[in-house]
Amino acid sequence: MMFWGPWGWGGGWGAGLGVWGIVLAVLGMLVPFVFVGLIILAIIRLTRSSSVRYHEDSALAILRERYARGEITHEDYERMKKELS
């Protein structure tokens, strides 16, 4: 039976927050889902970026390494890079 008491309607049951109680309850349920979603998003981004780096064009990678070691000149590097693209 609902009645008006010193703590509001219901004789002290509940926090007496009304609509704010519902809003806070919904937000309290959404926070764990958002947290888990962010973790999943971070895992997906980390795995995608590493797989893209792994599948880098090996011919261009070898060409860059040869240029870095000084085996080929800058002109040779640019010419070979254009041929590979």
Secondary structure, DSSP 8 states (H G I E B T S, - for coil): ---EETTEETTT-S---THHHHHHHHHHHHHHHHHHHHHHHHHHHHHHHHHHHHTS-HHHHHHHHHHHHTSS-HHHHHHHHHHH-
